[in-house]
Amino acid sequence: MPLRLVLVTVAATSALVTQFVMHNSGSLPEINLQNLIKPKPVEIVGVASVIDGDTIEVHGQRVRFNGIDAPESRQYCNDAKGFEYPCGRRSAEALDGFLAASKPVQCAFVTWDRYGRFVGDCVRADGASVAAWMVEHGQALDWPKYSNGAYAAQQAKAKASKVGLWVGSFQVPWDWRAQPSDDVQTPSAPLFALGSGNAGCNIKGNISAEGERIYHVPGQKYYSVTVINQAKGERWFCLEAEAMAAGWRRSKR
């Protein structure tokens, strides 16, 4: 075939593909190189370590639950009284307790995500769907972008019952991650390796040189440089309400 004809054919094909994409981009899935170069694995079965409310690790492989999204480990929400609490950690702790009640977990492969995580549908040893339980108990949200509303009924039930996230107000995780902050763009660090005083309790109750009791929440200016000395009477809190009830005031910055 003459080179000129080959080039004309390639150009015409490219134009048709471009036109198709322009007219159908809303319905096309995201292009993910991982799915082109990585083989489709068999299902994963094993005892899970919790990373956050929608991600676990089994046999060294990160597994992201298909069709749901949970608050990130660093994310805070507001409770019924308007006080901030670590909803990301609460979600992960709920997942940890649920999985511990019936081991091992079994995950069927759906796809690879852009971080190289195995995205799957997971069930406990007793057959209970992990994603459905998390959404029904208000610890995660149905993610329509990927679920096609698979967990909409469970979410409606959780919202009506005002359980988990629905007890107060919150920002949906996919919007929270979209904020311009370097530490919310990548997958979460493991829940129980975040270096807090206790899992789920990362509010720092500090006593100043003047003896004033001040607490710092993640994201505040002096949070990262504040070191808790429990021998001095300083401590960790799980909730702002708990800190205030104990006599601490919130840092002004």
For each residue, the residues with C-beta under 8 A, 3 or more apart:
1: 5 6
2: 5 6
3: 6 7
4: 7 8
5: 1 2 8 9
6: 1 2 3 9 10
7: 3 4 10 11
8: 4 5 11 12
9: 5 6 12 13
10: 6 7 13 14
11: 7 8 14 15
12: 8 9 15 16
13: 9 10 16 17
14: 10 11 17 18
15: 11 12 18 19
16: 12 13 19 20
17: 13 14 20 21
18: 14 15 21 22
19: 15 16 22 23
20: 16 17 23 24
21: 17 18 24 25 28
22: 18 19 25
23: 19 20
24: 20 21 27 28
25: 21 22 28
26:
27: 24
28: 21 24 25
29: 32
30: 114
31:
32: 29 35 36 111 112 113 114
33: 36 37
34: 37 38 112 113 114 116
35: 32 38 111 112
36: 32 33
37: 33 34
38: 34 35 112 116
39:
40: 109
41: 44 109 118
42: 109
43: 106 107 108 109 120
44: 41 58 59 61 63 106 107 109 118 120
45: 58 104 105 106 107
46: 58 59 104 105
47: 58 103 104 105
48: 56 57 58 63 99 104 105
49: 56 57 58 190
50: 55 56 92 93 95 96 99 190 191 192
51: 55 56 57 62 92 187 188 189 190 191
52: 55 70 71 72 73 88 91 92 188 191
53: 70 71 88 91 92 94 95 134 139 140
54: 64 65 68 69 70 91 134 140
55: 50 51 52 62 63 64 65 117 187 188
56: 48 49 50 51 62 63 65 95 99 105 122
57: 48 49 51 60 61 62 63 190
58: 44 45 46 47 48 49 61 63 104 105 107
59: 44 46
60: 57
61: 44 57 58 118
62: 51 55 56 57 115 116 117 118 187
63: 44 48 55 56 57 58 107 117 118 119 120 122
64: 54 55 113 117 118 119 120
65: 54 55 56 68 119 120 121 122 130 131 134 140
66: 110 111 119 120 121 131 146 147
67: 121 131 142 143 146 147 148 150 151
68: 54 65 131 134 135 140 141 142 143 147 151
69: 54 140 141 143 172 173 174
70: 52 53 54 88 91 92 95 134 139 140 141 173
71: 52 53 75 77 87 88 90 91 165 170 173 176
72: 52 75 88 173 176 177 184 188
73: 52 88 89 92 188 189 191 194
74: 88 183 184 188 218
75: 71 72 86 87 88 171 173 176 184
76: 84 85 86 87 88 217 218
77: 71 84 85 87 165 168 169 170 171
78: 82 83 84 85 168 169 170
79: 82 83 84 85 167 168 239 241
80: 162 167 168
81: 168 241
82: 78 79 168 169
83: 78 79 239 240 241
84: 76 77 78 79 217 239 240
85: 76 77 78 79 90 238 239 240
86: 75 76 89 90 200 201 202 238
87: 71 75 76 77 90 91 165 170
88: 52 53 70 71 72 73 74 75 76 91 92 188
89: 73 86 92 93 191 199 200 202
90: 71 85 86 87 93 94 139 164 200
91: 52 53 54 70 71 87 88 94 95 134 139 140 164 165
92: 50 51 52 53 70 73 88 89 95 96 191
93: 50 89 90 96 97 191 199 200
94: 53 90 91 97 98 134 137 139 164
95: 50 53 56 70 91 92 98 99 130 134 139
96: 50 92 93 99 100 191
97: 93 94 100 101
98: 94 95 101 124 128 130 133 134
99: 48 50 56 95 96 102 103 105 124 130
100: 96 97 103
101: 97 98 124
102: 99 124 125 126 128
103: 47 99 100 124 125
104: 45 46 47 48 58 125
105: 45 46 47 48 56 58 99 122 123 124 125 130
106: 43 44 45 122 123 124 125
107: 43 44 45 58 63 118 120 121 122 123
108: 43 120 121 122
109: 40 41 42 43 44 118 119 120
110: 66 119 120 121
111: 32 35 66 119
112: 32 34 35 38 116 117 118 119
113: 32 34 64 116 117 119
114: 30 32 34
115: 62 186 187
116: 34 38 62 112 113
117: 55 62 63 64 112 113 187
118: 41 44 61 62 63 64 107 109 112
119: 63 64 65 66 109 110 111 112 113
120: 43 44 63 64 65 66 107 108 109 110
121: 65 66 67 107 108 110 129 131
122: 56 63 65 105 106 107 108 129 130 131
123: 105 106 107 127 128 129 130
124: 98 99 101 102 103 105 106 127 128 130
125: 102 103 104 105 106
126: 102
127: 123 124
128: 98 102 123 124 132 133
129: 121 122 123 132 133
130: 65 95 98 99 105 122 123 124 133 134
131: 65 66 67 68 121 122 134 135 140 151
132: 128 129 135 136 151 154
133: 98 128 129 130 136 137
134: 53 54 65 68 70 91 94 95 98 130 131 137 139 140
135: 68 131 132 138 139 140 141 142 151 154 155 158
136: 132 133 151 154 155 157 158
137: 94 133 134 158 163 164
138: 135 158 159 161 162 163 164 165 166 167
139: 53 70 90 91 94 95 134 135 164 165
140: 53 54 65 68 69 70 91 131 134 135
141: 68 69 70 135 155 165 172 173
142: 67 68 135 147 149 150 151 152 154 155
143: 67 68 69 146 147 174
144: 147 148 149 152
145: 174
146: 66 67 143
147: 66 67 68 142 143 144 150 151 152
148: 67 144
149: 142 144 152
150: 67 142 147
151: 67 68 131 132 135 136 142 147 154 155
152: 142 144 147 149 155 156
153: 156 157
154: 132 135 136 142 151 157 158
155: 135 136 141 142 151 152 158 159
156: 152 153 159 160
157: 136 153 154 160 161
158: 135 136 137 138 154 155 161 163 164 165 166
159: 138 155 156 162 166
160: 156 157
161: 138 157 158 166
162: 80 138 159 166 167
163: 137 138 158 166 167
164: 90 91 94 137 138 139 158 167
165: 71 77 87 91 138 139 141 158 168 170
166: 138 158 159 161 162 163
167: 79 80 138 162 163 164
168: 77 78 79 80 81 82 165
169: 77 78 82
170: 71 77 78 87 165
171: 75 77 175 176
172: 69 141 175 176
173: 69 70 71 72 75 141 176 177
174: 69 143 145 177 178
175: 171 172 178 179
176: 71 72 75 171 172 173 179 184
177: 72 173 174 184 185
178: 174 175
179: 175 176 184
180:
181: 184 185
182: 185
183: 74 186
184: 72 74 75 176 177 179 181
185: 177 181 182
186: 115 183
187: 51 55 62 115 117
188: 51 52 55 72 73 74 88 191
189: 51 73 193 194
190: 49 50 51 57 193 194
191: 50 51 52 73 89 92 93 96 188 194 199
192: 50 199
193: 189 190
194: 73 189 190 191 202
195:
196: 199 200 201 202 236
197: 201 202 228 230 235 236
198: 201 236 238
199: 89 93 191 192 196
200: 86 89 90 93 196 238
201: 86 196 197 198 236 237 238
202: 86 89 194 196 197 218 236
203: 215 216 217 236 237 238 239 240 242 243
204: 215 216 217 223 226 228 234 236 237
205: 213 214 215 228 234 235 236 237 243 246 248
206: 213 214 215 216 226 228 234
207: 211 212 213 214 232 233 234
208: 211 212 213 214
209:
210:
211: 207 208
212: 207 208 249
213: 205 206 207 208 246 247 248 249
214: 205 206 207 208 248 249 250 251
215: 203 204 205 206 237 240 243 248 249 250 251
216: 203 204 206 220 222 223 226 251
217: 76 84 203 204 220 223 240 250 251
218: 74 76 202 223
219: 223
220: 216 217 223 251 253
221: 251 253
222: 216 225 226 251 253
223: 204 216 217 218 219 220 226
224:
225: 222
226: 204 206 216 222 223
227:
228: 197 204 205 206 234 235 236
229: 232 234
230: 197 233 234 235
231:
232: 207 229
233: 207 230
234: 204 205 206 207 228 229 230
235: 197 205 228 230 246
236: 196 197 198 201 202 203 204 205 228
237: 201 203 204 205 215 240 242 243 246 248
238: 85 86 198 200 201 203 242
239: 79 83 84 85 203 242 243
240: 83 84 85 203 215 217 237 243 244 250
241: 79 81 83 244 245
242: 203 237 238 239 245 246
243: 203 205 215 237 239 240 246 248 250
244: 240 241 247 248 249 250
245: 241 242
246: 205 213 235 237 242 243
247: 213 244
248: 205 213 214 215 237 243 244
249: 212 213 214 215 244
250: 214 215 217 240 243 244
251: 214 215 216 217 220 221 222
252:
253: 220 221 222
